[in-house]
Amino acid sequence: MKAIGKNIIIKTVEEEIKTSSGLLLSGEDANMMRYKRGTVVVPGTEVLTINVGDDIYYDKGHGYTMVIHDEQYTIIQERDVVVVL
């Protein structure tokens, strides 16, 4: 599997979101957050600053989901990444 250009193939990470007071947010509340977390599976051929295995936050309103080899992946553009952990 190879990503072309500025595309990045990621696996979405489901995370528990805790408020500062220690309350866990429900799945619905977590889905209202603008950014989602993912792990980079394959960076595109023109992506220079993001590597395989990097954990990232990306704008969940961008990109699309595909099933490749019976696995679900999300494809985003490099410009949609807002944080690399």
C-alpha positions as CSV (number, residue, x, y, z in Angstrom):
1,M,0.0,0.0,0.0
2,K,1.5,3.4,-1.0
3,A,0.1,6.9,-0.5
4,I,0.7,9.3,-3.4
5,G,1.5,13.0,-3.1
6,K,0.4,14.8,0.0
7,N,-2.0,12.1,1.1
8,I,-1.6,10.3,4.4
9,I,-3.2,6.9,5.3
10,I,-4.0,6.7,9.0
11,K,-5.8,4.4,11.5
12,T,-8.2,6.4,13.7
13,V,-7.6,6.0,17.5
14,E,-10.7,5.9,19.7
15,E,-9.8,7.8,22.9
16,E,-11.5,8.5,26.1
17,I,-11.8,12.2,26.7
18,K,-11.7,13.4,30.3
19,T,-12.7,16.9,31.5
20,S,-10.4,18.9,33.8
21,S,-12.7,17.8,36.7
22,G,-12.2,14.1,35.8
23,L,-15.5,13.4,34.1
24,L,-15.4,11.1,31.1
25,L,-17.2,12.4,28.0
26,S,-19.6,10.1,26.2
27,G,-19.0,8.9,22.6
28,E,-21.5,11.5,21.4
29,D,-19.8,14.3,23.2
30,A,-16.4,13.2,22.0
31,N,-17.7,13.2,18.4
32,M,-18.6,16.9,18.8
33,M,-14.9,17.7,19.1
34,R,-13.4,19.1,15.9
35,Y,-10.2,17.1,15.9
36,K,-9.6,13.4,16.0
37,R,-6.5,11.4,16.8
38,G,-4.9,8.9,14.5
39,T,-1.7,6.9,13.9
40,V,0.1,7.3,10.6
41,V,0.2,4.0,8.6
42,V,1.7,5.4,5.4
43,P,2.7,9.0,4.6
44,G,2.5,10.1,1.0
45,T,5.4,10.4,-1.4
46,E,5.6,14.2,-1.0
47,V,5.1,14.3,2.8
48,L,8.4,15.1,4.5
49,T,7.6,16.0,8.1
50,I,5.2,13.2,9.1
51,N,6.5,9.6,9.5
52,V,5.1,6.1,9.9
53,G,3.9,5.5,13.4
54,D,3.4,9.2,14.3
55,D,0.4,10.0,16.4
56,I,-1.4,13.0,15.0
57,Y,-4.5,15.1,15.5
58,Y,-6.4,16.0,12.3
59,D,-9.5,17.9,11.3
60,K,-12.2,15.3,11.3
61,G,-14.3,17.2,8.7
62,H,-11.7,16.4,6.0
63,G,-10.6,13.1,4.5
64,Y,-12.5,9.9,3.8
65,T,-12.6,6.3,4.9
66,M,-11.7,3.3,2.8
67,V,-11.5,-0.4,3.3
68,I,-8.2,-1.8,2.0
69,H,-7.3,-5.5,2.5
70,D,-10.3,-5.9,4.9
71,E,-9.0,-3.0,7.2
72,Q,-10.6,0.4,7.6
73,Y,-8.3,3.4,7.0
74,T,-8.8,7.1,6.8
75,I,-7.1,9.1,4.0
76,I,-6.3,12.7,4.8
77,Q,-4.2,15.5,3.3
78,E,-1.0,16.7,5.0
79,R,-2.6,20.1,5.4
80,D,-5.4,18.6,7.6
81,V,-2.9,17.6,10.3
82,V,-2.8,20.1,13.1
83,V,-0.6,18.4,15.7
84,V,2.1,15.7,15.6
85,L,2.7,14.1,19.0
